[in-house]
Amino acid sequence: MSNGTLTLAAAVFLGGLALTAGSASAAPLSVNSVQADSAIVTQVQMTRMERRMMERRMMERRMMKRRMMDRRMDRRVMERRMDRRMMNRM
């Protein structure tokens, strides 16, 4: 029983190493390779318009985060005020 599990674990480990070594290889790919599709993808320089769109999206995200934090702080302040009022009533 233990020999079987040991060989199974060794096979899984070696199989995992073979898969990771194949996908993480830094060697240039040949045309007939299985991973030739990823070699076709190239980087393209962004236009001014695309860059500006990304900047605007980042600015909107920052503004949304800031607004969320402000509202969260306002809620906490209101809760504290309500707590104080309740304590004064008692």
DSSP file (Angstrom, degrees, kcal/mol; ACC not computed):
  #  RESIDUE AA STRUCTURE BP1 BP2  ACC     N-H-->O    O-->H-N    N-H-->O    O-->H-N    TCO  KAPPA ALPHA  PHI   PSI    X-CA   Y-CA   Z-CA
    1    1 A M     >        0   0    0      0, 0.0     4,-2.0     0, 0.0     5,-0.2   0.000 360.0 360.0 360.0 -47.3    0.0    0.0    0.0
    2    2 A S  H  >  +     0   0    0      1,-0.2     4,-2.2     2,-0.2     5,-0.2   0.854 360.0  54.5 -71.1 -33.2    2.7    2.5    0.9
    3    3 A N  H  > S+     0   0    0      2,-0.2     4,-2.3     1,-0.2    -1,-0.2   0.895 108.7  49.7 -64.9 -38.7    4.8    1.6   -2.1
    4    4 A G  H  > S+     0   0    0      2,-0.2     4,-2.3     1,-0.2    -2,-0.2   0.921 112.3  45.9 -65.9 -44.2    1.9    2.3   -4.4
    5    5 A T  H  X S+     0   0    0     -4,-2.0     4,-2.5     2,-0.2    -1,-0.2   0.870 111.9  52.9 -67.5 -34.7    1.1    5.6   -2.8
    6    6 A L  H  X S+     0   0    0     -4,-2.2     4,-2.2     2,-0.2    -2,-0.2   0.921 111.1  45.1 -66.1 -43.7    4.8    6.6   -3.0
    7    7 A T  H  X S+     0   0    0     -4,-2.3     4,-2.3     2,-0.2    -2,-0.2   0.884 112.8  51.9 -67.9 -36.9    5.1    5.8   -6.7
    8    8 A L  H  X S+     0   0    0     -4,-2.3     4,-2.4     2,-0.2    -2,-0.2   0.922 110.8  47.6 -63.8 -43.6    1.9    7.6   -7.4
    9    9 A A  H  X S+     0   0    0     -4,-2.5     4,-2.4     1,-0.2    -2,-0.2   0.896 112.0  50.0 -64.3 -40.0    3.1   10.7   -5.5
   10   10 A A  H  X S+     0   0    0     -4,-2.2     4,-2.5     2,-0.2    -1,-0.2   0.894 110.7  49.7 -66.0 -38.9    6.4   10.5   -7.4
   11   11 A A  H  X S+     0   0    0     -4,-2.3     4,-2.4     2,-0.2    -2,-0.2   0.913 111.9  47.8 -66.2 -42.3    4.7   10.2  -10.7
   12   12 A V  H  X S+     0   0    0     -4,-2.4     4,-2.3     2,-0.2    -2,-0.2   0.914 112.8  49.6 -64.0 -42.2    2.4   13.2   -9.9
   13   13 A F  H  X S+     0   0    0     -4,-2.4     4,-2.1     2,-0.2    -2,-0.2   0.932 113.4  44.6 -63.4 -46.7    5.4   15.3   -8.8
   14   14 A L  H  X S+     0   0    0     -4,-2.5     4,-2.2     1,-0.2    -1,-0.2   0.872 112.2  52.7 -67.2 -36.7    7.5   14.5  -11.9
   15   15 A G  H  X S+     0   0    0     -4,-2.4     4,-2.1    -5,-0.2    -1,-0.2   0.904 109.1  49.8 -63.9 -41.0    4.5   15.1  -14.2
   16   16 A G  H  X S+     0   0    0     -4,-2.3     4,-2.5     1,-0.2     5,-0.2   0.895 110.0  50.7 -64.2 -39.7    4.0   18.5  -12.6
   17   17 A L  H  X S+     0   0    0     -4,-2.1     4,-2.3     1,-0.2    -2,-0.2   0.901 109.4  51.0 -63.9 -39.8    7.7   19.3  -13.1
   18   18 A A  H  X S+     0   0    0     -4,-2.2     4,-1.6     2,-0.2    -2,-0.2   0.895 112.0  47.0 -65.2 -39.6    7.4   18.4  -16.7
   19   19 A L  H  X S+     0   0    0     -4,-2.1     4,-1.8     2,-0.2    -2,-0.2   0.928 114.4  45.4 -68.6 -44.8    4.4   20.6  -17.3
   20   20 A T  H  X S+     0   0    0     -4,-2.5     4,-2.0     1,-0.2    -2,-0.2   0.874 111.6  52.3 -69.0 -35.4    5.8   23.6  -15.5
   21   21 A A  H  < S+     0   0    0     -4,-2.3    -1,-0.2    -5,-0.2    -2,-0.2   0.868 109.6  50.5 -67.9 -34.7    9.2   23.3  -17.2
   22   22 A G  H >< S+     0   0    0     -4,-1.6     3,-0.5    -5,-0.2    -1,-0.2   0.885 116.1  39.4 -69.7 -38.3    7.4   23.2  -20.6
   23   23 A S  H 3< S+     0   0    0     -4,-1.8    -2,-0.2     1,-0.2    -1,-0.2   0.747 116.0  50.2 -85.3 -23.1    5.3   26.3  -20.1
   24   24 A A  T 3< S+     0   0    0     -4,-2.0    -1,-0.2    -5,-0.2    -2,-0.2   0.206  78.7 132.2 -99.8  16.1    8.0   28.4  -18.2
   25   25 A S    <   -     0   0    0     -3,-0.5    -3,-0.0    -4,-0.1    -4,-0.0  -0.441  45.0-158.7 -71.6 140.0   10.7   27.8  -20.8
   26   26 A A        +     0   0    0     -2,-0.1    -1,-0.1     2,-0.1     3,-0.1   0.376  56.4 114.8 -97.1   2.5   12.6   31.0  -21.9
   27   27 A A  S    S-     0   0    0      1,-0.1     2,-0.1     0, 0.0    -2,-0.0  -0.441  78.2 -99.9 -73.5 146.5   13.7   29.4  -25.2
   28   28 A P        -     0   0    0      0, 0.0     2,-0.3     0, 0.0    -1,-0.1  -0.392  41.4-118.9 -65.6 144.4   12.4   30.9  -28.4
   29   29 A L        -     0   0    0      6,-0.1     2,-0.1    -2,-0.1    -3,-0.0  -0.601  18.9-130.6 -89.3 144.0    9.6   28.9  -29.9
   30   30 A S    >   -     0   0    0     -2,-0.3     3,-1.1     1,-0.1     9,-0.1  -0.427  24.7-111.3 -84.5 167.2    9.8   27.3  -33.3
   31   31 A V  T 3  S+     0   0    0      1,-0.3     5,-0.1    -2,-0.1    -1,-0.1   0.855 117.3  49.9 -68.2 -34.8    7.1   27.7  -35.9
   32   32 A N  T 3  S+     0   0    0      3,-0.1    -1,-0.3     4,-0.0     4,-0.0   0.368  87.3 120.3 -85.7   5.5    6.0   24.0  -35.6
   33   33 A S  S X  S-     0   0    0     -3,-1.1     3,-1.0     1,-0.1     4,-0.1  -0.242  72.6-123.7 -70.9 159.0    5.8   24.1  -31.9
   34   34 A V  T 3  S+     0   0    0      1,-0.2     3,-0.5     2,-0.1    -1,-0.1   0.838 112.1  53.2 -69.0 -33.2    2.6   23.4  -30.0
   35   35 A Q  T >> S+     0   0    0      1,-0.2     4,-0.7     2,-0.1     3,-0.6   0.002  71.1 118.6 -92.1  29.0    2.8   26.9  -28.3
   36   36 A A  H <>  +     0   0    0     -3,-1.0     4,-0.9     1,-0.2     3,-0.3   0.774  63.3  67.5 -67.8 -25.6    3.1   28.7  -31.6
   37   37 A D  H >> S+     0   0    0     -3,-0.5     4,-0.7     1,-0.2     3,-0.6   0.886  98.9  49.7 -62.9 -38.8   -0.1   30.7  -30.9
   38   38 A S  H <4 S+     0   0    0     -3,-0.6    -1,-0.2     1,-0.2    -2,-0.2   0.750 105.2  59.0 -72.4 -21.7    1.4   32.6  -28.0
   39   39 A A  H 3< S+     0   0    0     -4,-0.7    -1,-0.2    -3,-0.3    -2,-0.2   0.729  97.0  61.4 -77.1 -20.9    4.4   33.5  -30.2
   40   40 A I  H << S+     0   0    0     -4,-0.9     2,-0.2    -3,-0.6    -1,-0.2   0.823  82.9  94.1 -73.3 -30.8    2.2   35.2  -32.7
   41   41 A V     <  -     0   0    0     -4,-0.7     2,-0.3    -3,-0.2    -3,-0.0  -0.448  58.2-178.3 -67.4 127.7    0.9   37.7  -30.1
   42   42 A T        -     0   0    0     -2,-0.2     2,-0.4     0, 0.0    -2,-0.1  -0.840  28.7-106.6-124.0 162.3    3.0   40.9  -30.2
   43   43 A Q        -     0   0    0     -2,-0.3     2,-0.4     0, 0.0     0, 0.0  -0.715  31.8-160.8 -90.0 140.5    3.0   44.1  -28.2
   44   44 A V        -     0   0    0     -2,-0.4     2,-0.2     0, 0.0     0, 0.0  -0.941  23.5-110.0-121.9 142.7    1.7   47.2  -29.9
   45   45 A Q        -     0   0    0     -2,-0.4     2,-0.1     1,-0.1     0, 0.0  -0.486  37.0-118.7 -71.9 138.4    2.3   50.8  -28.9
   46   46 A M        -     0   0    0     -2,-0.2     2,-0.1     1,-0.1    -1,-0.1  -0.456  22.0-126.6 -76.8 148.2   -0.7   52.6  -27.5
   47   47 A T     >  -     0   0    0     -2,-0.1     4,-2.2     1,-0.1     5,-0.2  -0.391  28.2-104.8 -82.8 170.1   -2.1   55.6  -29.1
   48   48 A R  H  > S+     0   0    0      1,-0.2     4,-2.5     2,-0.2     5,-0.2   0.891 121.7  53.2 -61.8 -38.8   -2.7   58.9  -27.3
   49   49 A M  H  > S+     0   0    0      2,-0.2     4,-2.2     1,-0.2    -1,-0.2   0.914 109.2  47.2 -65.5 -43.5   -6.4   58.2  -27.2
   50   50 A E  H  > S+     0   0    0      2,-0.2     4,-2.1     1,-0.2    -1,-0.2   0.909 112.7  49.7 -64.3 -41.7   -6.0   54.8  -25.6
   51   51 A R  H  X S+     0   0    0     -4,-2.2     4,-2.3     1,-0.2    -2,-0.2   0.913 111.0  49.6 -62.7 -42.4   -3.5   56.1  -23.0
   52   52 A R  H  X S+     0   0    0     -4,-2.5     4,-2.6     1,-0.2    -1,-0.2   0.880 108.4  53.3 -64.7 -38.3   -5.9   58.9  -22.2
   53   53 A M  H  X S+     0   0    0     -4,-2.2     4,-2.2     2,-0.2    -1,-0.2   0.908 109.6  48.2 -63.0 -41.0   -8.8   56.4  -21.8
   54   54 A M  H  X S+     0   0    0     -4,-2.1     4,-2.3     2,-0.2    -2,-0.2   0.907 110.8  51.0 -65.2 -41.1   -6.7   54.3  -19.4
   55   55 A E  H  X S+     0   0    0     -4,-2.3     4,-2.6     1,-0.2    -2,-0.2   0.918 110.3  49.4 -61.7 -43.2   -5.8   57.5  -17.4
   56   56 A R  H  X S+     0   0    0     -4,-2.6     4,-2.7     1,-0.2    -1,-0.2   0.905 109.5  51.4 -63.7 -40.9   -9.5   58.4  -17.2
   57   57 A R  H  X S+     0   0    0     -4,-2.2     4,-2.3     2,-0.2    -1,-0.2   0.918 110.9  48.3 -62.3 -42.2  -10.4   55.0  -16.0
   58   58 A M  H  X S+     0   0    0     -4,-2.3     4,-2.4     2,-0.2    -2,-0.2   0.912 111.4  50.2 -64.3 -41.3   -7.8   55.1  -13.3
   59   59 A M  H  X S+     0   0    0     -4,-2.6     4,-2.6     1,-0.2    -2,-0.2   0.915 109.8  50.7 -62.9 -42.0   -8.9   58.6  -12.2
   60   60 A E  H  X S+     0   0    0     -4,-2.7     4,-2.6     1,-0.2    -1,-0.2   0.905 109.7  50.6 -62.4 -40.5  -12.5   57.3  -12.0
   61   61 A R  H  X S+     0   0    0     -4,-2.3     4,-2.5     2,-0.2    -1,-0.2   0.921 110.6  48.8 -63.0 -42.9  -11.5   54.4   -9.9
   62   62 A R  H  X S+     0   0    0     -4,-2.4     4,-2.6     1,-0.2    -2,-0.2   0.925 112.1  49.1 -61.4 -43.4   -9.6   56.7   -7.5
   63   63 A M  H  X S+     0   0    0     -4,-2.6     4,-2.6     1,-0.2    -2,-0.2   0.900 110.5  50.4 -63.8 -40.2  -12.6   59.0   -7.3
   64   64 A M  H  X S+     0   0    0     -4,-2.6     4,-2.5     2,-0.2    -1,-0.2   0.912 111.1  48.6 -64.5 -41.5  -14.9   56.1   -6.6
   65   65 A K  H  X S+     0   0    0     -4,-2.5     4,-2.5     2,-0.2    -2,-0.2   0.929 112.2  48.9 -62.2 -44.3  -12.6   54.8   -3.8
   66   66 A R  H  X S+     0   0    0     -4,-2.6     4,-2.5     1,-0.2    -2,-0.2   0.912 111.5  49.4 -62.2 -42.3  -12.4   58.3   -2.3
   67   67 A R  H  X S+     0   0    0     -4,-2.6     4,-2.6     2,-0.2    -1,-0.2   0.906 110.3  51.0 -64.1 -41.4  -16.2   58.6   -2.4
   68   68 A M  H  X S+     0   0    0     -4,-2.5     4,-2.4     1,-0.2    -2,-0.2   0.928 111.1  47.8 -61.2 -44.6  -16.6   55.2   -0.8
   69   69 A M  H  X S+     0   0    0     -4,-2.5     4,-2.5     2,-0.2    -2,-0.2   0.906 111.4  50.9 -64.3 -40.9  -14.2   56.1    2.0
   70   70 A D  H  X S+     0   0    0     -4,-2.5     4,-2.7     1,-0.2    -1,-0.2   0.929 111.8  46.9 -61.6 -45.1  -15.9   59.5    2.6
   71   71 A R  H  X S+     0   0    0     -4,-2.6     4,-2.5     1,-0.2    -1,-0.2   0.895 111.2  51.6 -65.0 -38.4  -19.3   57.8    2.8
   72   72 A R  H  X S+     0   0    0     -4,-2.4     4,-2.0    -5,-0.2    -1,-0.2   0.916 111.7  47.0 -63.3 -42.2  -18.0   55.2    5.1
   73   73 A M  H  X S+     0   0    0     -4,-2.5     4,-2.4     2,-0.2    -2,-0.2   0.904 110.6  52.4 -66.1 -40.1  -16.5   57.9    7.4
   74   74 A D  H  X S+     0   0    0     -4,-2.7     4,-2.6     1,-0.2    -2,-0.2   0.906 108.0  51.7 -61.8 -40.9  -19.8   59.9    7.2
   75   75 A R  H  X S+     0   0    0     -4,-2.5     4,-2.5     1,-0.2    -1,-0.2   0.910 109.7  49.2 -61.4 -42.1  -21.7   56.8    8.3
   76   76 A R  H  X S+     0   0    0     -4,-2.0     4,-2.3     2,-0.2    -1,-0.2   0.907 111.1  49.5 -64.3 -41.3  -19.4   56.3   11.3
   77   77 A V  H  X S+     0   0    0     -4,-2.4     4,-2.3     1,-0.2    -2,-0.2   0.924 111.8  48.6 -63.3 -43.7  -19.8   59.9   12.3
   78   78 A M  H  X S+     0   0    0     -4,-2.6     4,-2.5     1,-0.2    -2,-0.2   0.895 110.2  51.7 -64.3 -39.5  -23.5   59.6   12.1
   79   79 A E  H  X S+     0   0    0     -4,-2.5     4,-2.4     2,-0.2    -1,-0.2   0.906 109.9  49.2 -63.7 -40.5  -23.5   56.4   14.1
   80   80 A R  H  X S+     0   0    0     -4,-2.3     4,-2.5     2,-0.2    -2,-0.2   0.909 110.6  50.4 -64.8 -41.4  -21.5   58.1   16.8
   81   81 A R  H  X S+     0   0    0     -4,-2.3     4,-2.5     1,-0.2    -2,-0.2   0.926 111.4  48.3 -61.0 -44.0  -23.8   61.1   16.9
   82   82 A M  H  X S+     0   0    0     -4,-2.5     4,-2.5     1,-0.2    -2,-0.2   0.903 110.4  51.6 -63.9 -40.3  -26.8   58.8   17.2
   83   83 A D  H  X S+     0   0    0     -4,-2.4     4,-2.3     1,-0.2    -1,-0.2   0.919 110.1  49.1 -61.6 -43.4  -25.1   56.8   20.0
   84   84 A R  H  X S+     0   0    0     -4,-2.5     4,-2.2     2,-0.2    -2,-0.2   0.912 110.9  49.8 -63.5 -42.2  -24.4   60.0   21.9
   85   85 A R  H  X S+     0   0    0     -4,-2.5     4,-1.7     1,-0.2    -1,-0.2   0.918 110.8  49.8 -62.2 -42.2  -28.0   61.2   21.6
   86   86 A M  H  X S+     0   0    0     -4,-2.5     4,-1.1     1,-0.2    -1,-0.2   0.896 110.5  49.8 -63.8 -39.2  -29.2   57.8   22.8
   87   87 A M  H  < S+     0   0    0     -4,-2.3    -1,-0.2     1,-0.2    -2,-0.2   0.868 109.3  52.0 -68.0 -34.7  -26.9   58.0   25.8
   88   88 A N  H  < S+     0   0    0     -4,-2.2    -1,-0.2     1,-0.2    -2,-0.2   0.819 105.3  56.3 -69.9 -29.8  -28.1   61.5   26.6
   89   89 A R  H  <        0   0    0     -4,-1.7    -1,-0.2     1,-0.2    -2,-0.2   0.813 360.0 360.0 -70.6 -29.5  -31.7   60.4   26.5
   90   90 A M     <        0   0    0     -4,-1.1    -1,-0.2    -3,-0.2    -2,-0.2   0.499 360.0 360.0 -77.2 360.0  -31.1   57.8   29.1
